[in-house]
Amino acid sequence: MRRVTRNTAGVLVLGLAAAALLGGCSAREAVATAEPSAEAGGAKTLDEPIVVTDQRGVTHTFTEPIEKIATTVIPAPSMLTAIDQSYDRIVGINESTIKRDDGSVFATMFPGALTNTVISGSDFVPNVETIAEIDPDVVIQWADQGDSDVYVSPIEDAGYPVIGLEYGTQKDLEAWIEMFSTLLGQEARGEELLERMHGTIADIEAFAAKQTHSPTTIFLRSAGDGGYNAGMSSTDAYMNTWMTMSGATNVAAGVEYQTASATSIEQILEWDPEVIFTSAMSPLVPADIYADPALAGLQAVQNKRIYAMPSGGFWWDPPSAESTLSFIWATQVLYPETASYDLRAEMVELYEFLYGYTLTDDEIDDVLRFDINGQAANYDQFER
C-alpha cells in the first residue's frame, strides 16, 4: 500500500474562473514530477514528490509514481484516460461508468473499460473490501455527495488516500483537470487541454457579443409526475454553462438545482422556449416531447428545434474532457445561421489529441446521435 502524507490545507485556490473568461492558461502551476529512479531493491521513487490539494482543502503528498487509480466518480475514467492517452492506470470504477461506456466509442477505443473492477454502485458508496483487493495508490471520490462517514471515511480508514472532488461548475472541471494531470505526471497535457478549452470559450464569448438575438432555451433531463425535470437547467448546473455561453437565455435558470420535482407542463408552456435540449444521461429523447400533445404548441416543437445531447468518450451535457465540443455543438444548434465552426473537423482533431484515436465518419454520426437528431431543424449542418 502506498504511503502518503496528508495534511489539511485551507481552501483550494485555483484562480481558474477568471482565466477561463480571459482565454488564458491556468493560474496555478502544477507540481512537477520527475522520472522514477530505481532504489536498492527495485522500488520506484520520485526526485520530487507529487503534491495534490483536493477540493476539500486536503493536501496529499506522494513519493512514488501513481500507477493504480480507483474512482467512484463517473466522469473520472474518461478524463484520466484523455489526460494520460491510456486507460492502463485505472483499476476500479463505478458500475454506472460501465453501463455508460457499453456500446460507445469509448469502449471501441479502450475495451478494458467494460471489464474493469466495480468499486461502487450508482450511489457512490464505496465497496472497501473490493478496493482493498485491488490495492490502488489513490481513490477518487465525491466530497459533496453527503455524509463523509459513508462516502470518504471508510476508504481513508482502510489506509487509502482519497482525492475529494466537488461537482458543478467550469471552475470545478478545470480543478479536476489540474489535479488529474498532476497525479499522472502529465502536467503539460493538462495545461494544453485547458488552453484549448479557454481558447474555445474566448471565441464563443466573442461570438456571443456580436449576436442581436438571444434564443430562449431549456434543458430537460427526464419526464414524470405530470411534467419534465428541468432541475439541471439551474444556474448551479453545468448545463447552464454551455447553454448560455453563446448568448442564449436559459428560461429555467431559477429552477432548484437537481430538484426531484418535475416542472409543470403549464410552466414550460409559459416559458415557451425556442430550443429544447434533452440529456444524454437519461432515456428522454426529442421524440418523447414531440409525442406529448400537451406540448404541441411550443415553438421548439413546432419548429423541430429539440436536440438530444451527443455522447462520445463521455456524455456531452455534464463536464468532461470533451466539454469544448459541447460548447461548439450548442453554439451551432442555437445559432445555425451565424455560427461557423466545423464541428466534425473539431471532433477528429480533439479525439486525436485526447485519445490518440481517429474517428470515422460513422463514429462521428453515432456520437452526434443522428439516429435521434437527424430530422431536427438545421441538424444537416453536421452532416458529412
N, C-alpha and C positions, 0 to 999 in steps of 0.2 A: 504494500500500500504506500502511496506517495506521501512523504512528509511535507506538510505545508504550514507556514506560519500565517496566523490570521490576527488582524487587529482592526478595531473599529476606527474608520477614518471619518470624517464628517460627511456632509452632503456631497454627492458626486457632482463635480463641476466640469462640464464639457465645453460650454460655450458654443454649441453647435447650431442652435436655432438661428442666431444672427448670421452665422456662416452660411447656412442654407439660403437665407434671404439674399445674401450678397453674392452667392455663387462661388464662394471661396473654399479653401481647404479647411479641414478640421483644425480647431484652435489648440487641441491638446496633442502633444507629441506622444506617440505610443512608446512604451518601454522597449528598448532594443534587446534582442536576444542574440546569442552567439551560436555558432555551430557547435554541436555537442562534441565533447572530447572524452576519450576513454580513460577512466581511472584504473588503478590497480583492481583487479577482479572483474573488469569489464563493464562496470556501471557507467552510465552516461550522466554527465553534469553539464551545466551551462557556465560559461565565463561570466555572464551577467544573469541575474535571476529574472524570471517573468513575474511582473507585478501587475495585478488587475484589481481595480476597485469596482465592486459591483454596484447595482442601483439601490442597495440598502445602505451604502456607505461603508461596506466591509471590504477591507483590503486583503488580498491573497498574494502570497509570495511563493513561487515555485522555483526550486533549484535544479529540477530535472526537466527535460523536454516533455511536453504534453503529447502522449501517444494514444490515450484511450479516453474518449469523452462520452458520457451518457447524458441524456436530456429528456425531460418530460415535456419540454416546450415544443409545440408542434412546428413552428417555422424554423427552429434552430437547425435541424439537419440540412435543409436545403441551403441555408445561409452559410453554415460551416463548410459545406461542400463547395459552394461558389467561391468562398474566400481561399480555400485550400486547393481547388480544382481536383478534389479527390474525396471519396466517401470513406477512405480506409480507416480514419481515426474515430469514426462514430461507432460505438459498440452497444448502445442501448437507446431506445426511443419510446415515444408514446404510441399506443396502439392506433390512435386516430391518424398518425402520420402514415402508417402502412396503408390504411384504408384510403387516404387521400392520394397516395402515390400509385396505387394499383391502377393500371391502365393508362397512366400518364407518361409524358415524355421523360419525366424524371426517372421513372423506372426503366425506360429504354436506355437512358444514359448511365444509370447506376443500378443494375439489377439487384445488388445486395440490399437495397432499401426495402425490398419486400420480404426479406428473410432475417432482418435484424432482430435482436432480442428486445422484447417488450418489457419496459420497467415501470409503466403506469398505464392506467386506463384514461379515458377521455376526461375524467375528473381530476387528473394531475396528481392524485395521491400516489406517492412512490411505493414500489414494492422493494423494500430494503433488502430482503433476502436475495432477490434476483440481482440487485445492484452489487451486493457483496460477492455473488458468484462471478460476475464479470469483472469486478475489481477495477473500476475506472480510476483515472488520475483525477478527474473532476466531474461534478454533476451540475448541469444547468437546470434551474428550476424557477418557476414564477415566485416572486416575492410579494405579490399583491393580490393573491387569489383567496386570502382568508387567513385562518389560524396557522401561524408558523409552526406550532406544535404538531400540526397534521402534515404540512407540506415540506417544511425545511428541516426542522429539528431532528426528525428520525434519521435523515441522511447524515447530518453532521454528527449525531450521537454514534453512528456506526463508523465514524472516522474519516468521512469523505468531505472534501471542501465543496461548498455549494456557491455557484455564481448565481446570485439572485437578480432576476430581471423584473422590470415593470413594463406594462403594455400601454400603447395607445397613440403616441404622437410621433411626428417625424424626428423629434429630438431623441425619443426612445430608440427608434430604429437605428439612428446614427450611433448611439451609445452601444448598441449590440454589435454593430459592425466594428467599432473600435475595440471592444472587449474581445470579440472572437478573433480578430486579426492579431491581437497581441498574444492571446493564448496559443495560437497556431504558429507564431513566429512569422506571420505574413503581413507585417505592418505596411509594406509598400503596396501590396494588393488592396488592403483595406483603404488606404489613402486614395488609391486610384478609383476604387468603387465610389467613394464619397465625392471625389472630384467630378466624376461622370454624373452623379446624381445632382450635385449642386449646379453643374452646367445646364442640365435639362430644366431644373427648377427656374433658374435665372432666365432662360429662353422663354419658358411658358409664361412667367410673370411679365416679361416684356411684351409678349403677345397679348396678354390679358389687358394691359394698359391701353392698347390700341382699339379694343373692341367697343362697339357702341351699343351692343345688346347683351344683356345678362340672362341667358336662358334659365328658367326655373327647373329644378331637378330634385330627385329624392332617391334614396337607396332603400330597397325593401329586402329583408332577409328571409322572411317566412310568412305564411298565411295561417289564420286561425282565429278563433274567438270573435268572429264577426268582423274581422279586419285584417290588416297586414302589419307585421312588426317593422317599425321604422326606427327602432332604438339605435341602430348603428349609423343613422344619419346625423346623430348628435355631433355638436362641435367637439365633444370629447373623444369621438371615434376617428380612427384613421381614414375612414371613407370620406369624411368631410374634407380631408386634405386634398385628395385627388379630384373630388367633385368641384371644388371651388377654386383651385389653383389657377385655372384658365379664365376665371371671371364669372362663372355661373353662380346662381343663387340657390342655396340649399334650403328648400322651404320647410324642412323638418329639423333644422339646426337646433331648435329649442326642445326637442323631444328628450325625455330622460334617457341617458345612456344605458344600453343593454337592458332596458325595461322588458319584463316578461309579458307586459300587457300589449295587446295589439292596438295600433292606431285605427280608429274607426273609419269605415267607408265614407261617412259624412265629412270627416276632417280631410281625407285625401281628396274628395271631390271639391271641397272648398279651396284647398291648395291648388288643385288643377295643374300639376307640373307638366312642363313641356317634354321632359325627358325622365324616364324611369330606368334605374339600374337594378338588376337582381343579383343576388350573391352567388359566387361560385361555390360557397361553402354549404349550401342547402339545396334541397330538391326544387325549390321555387324557380320557375323559368318564365320567360315572357308569354308563352302560350297559355299559362295558367291565368295570367292577368287579362289577356285578350278574351279568354273564355268566361270571365266573370261579368255577367250582364250589368251588375251594379256599377261597374267602372267604365261602361261603354262610352260615356260622354266625355271622358278625359281627353285632353289634347294629345297626350302621349299615346293613347290607344288609337285615336282616330288617325293620327299621322304616322303610325307604326314606328314610334321612337321609344321602344322598350328594348333594353340590351342586357344580356346575361354577361357577367364579368368573365373574362378569359381565365384559363387555368393552365399553367405551364410547369416550370420547375416547382412552383408553388401557386396557390390561389393568388389572383391579382388584386383582390379587394383588401385584404389585410397587409400590413407592412412585410416586406421581404426584400431579398437582394434584387428582385425584378421590378421593384416599385417604379423605377424610371420608365419602364414600359407601360405601367398603369397610367402614369401621368400623360404620356403621349397618346395612348389609346383613348382616354377620356376626353382629352382636348379635341381630338379629331371627331369623336362622336358628337360632342357638344357643338362644335364649330366646323361642320363639314365643308362649308363654303370658303372659309378663310384659313384654316389650319393647313400647313403644307408639309407635314412630316411624311417620310416614307417608313411606315411602321414595320413592314416586312423586312426591309433592309436593317432597320434598327434592331429587330429581334435577332436576326442572323449574327450581326456584329456583337451584340451583348452576350448571346449564348456562347459564342466562341471565346469571349473574354472570361465569362463566369465559369463555364463548364468545360471548355476545350472541345466543344461539340458543334457541328454544323447542322443546323435544322434543315430538313427537306421542306418543300412546298406543302406536302400533305401534312407534315407535323405542324407547320405554321397554321394551316387551316384548322387543325384539331385544337390547338391552343386558343385560337380566336373563336372557337366554337361556332363555325359556320353552319353546322347542322342545326343549331338553335337560332343563331343570329342572322342567317343568310338572307332572310326576307325582310329584315328591318330596314328602315329608311336610311339610305346613304351608306349601307354597310358594304356596298360594292366598291367603295374606296379602298378596302383592304384586300380585294381580290388579287390573285397572282397575275 
